[in-house]
Amino acid sequence: MVDAGFALIDEVSTVDFGAYLHVGHGADPVFFLHRPAFGTLTPTTAFRLFHQVGQLSNSTERVGTFALHDWTGVYYRSSGEASDGLHLFAAETEPDQESQALMVARTKAVASVIHQVESADDNSDLPDIRLVAEVEQAKTTIEATITTASGQLLHGRCSALVPDEAVVGAVLDATENDSVLVEVREVPVDDRRAVLTTLRRPDGRASFGLAIGGPDNLTSTACSALRAIR
C-alpha cells in the first residue's frame, strides 16, 4: 500500500525525497524511505532527516511545507482508528502549488486505505448487512438490507453483469449515496484476500474502502463499500 502511494506521487512530480512514517496505536513506529536510498545518506543528512521527521510528527498542522538538506517540500499528517501517519515529499526544486495540492490529494486517498488495514478484518464497526443474490443468465441482482445502529432497516437493489459491482450498487442505493463506482477489485494484504472499493464522490473526490476476509466474497465487497462511503 505504501509503495502504491509513492508511485502515485511519482506520477505527479519527480521528488528527490519521499518518506512515510507509520505509527500504529500501541505499536512501534515504522519508517519507509522511498527516495533516496538509505545507503546514499551521509551520517549528517540521516541525523537531520530523523530529527525533522520527529519534529513534523509532533506538529499541530495537518498540512505544511518543510526544508531539509537541499530539499523543499510538503508534508501531510494522516490519522485513522488504529494508526497515524506522516507523509513527506520534497525536491531540490520546490514543486509548484498545483503539484503540491495534487500530491496532498493523492496522499490523502492512499492514507485512507493504509489506515484501514489494521481494522479491515474486523467489521464490528460497520452496520449489519444482509445480501440476497439472484442470477439470471449473465446478470446478477443483489438485494441489500442494512441495519443501522438505531435499528433502522435500509433496503437497496442493483443489477450488473459483475456481481461485485451489483453489491456496491445495492449498498449505494440502500444508503441513498450519490457516489459513483470507479472500481472494485481484490488486493493482496499480508497474503490474505482483501477487497478495495474506489468511489468518486459528487464533488469529484475519490474515496476508498478496504475489507479483509469476511464470511464470503460478496459480504467483503459490501463491507468495503460501506467503508468507502463513511
Order of alpha helices (4+ residues) and beta strands (2+ residues): alpha-beta-beta-alpha-beta-beta-beta-alpha-beta-beta-beta-alpha-beta-beta-beta-alpha
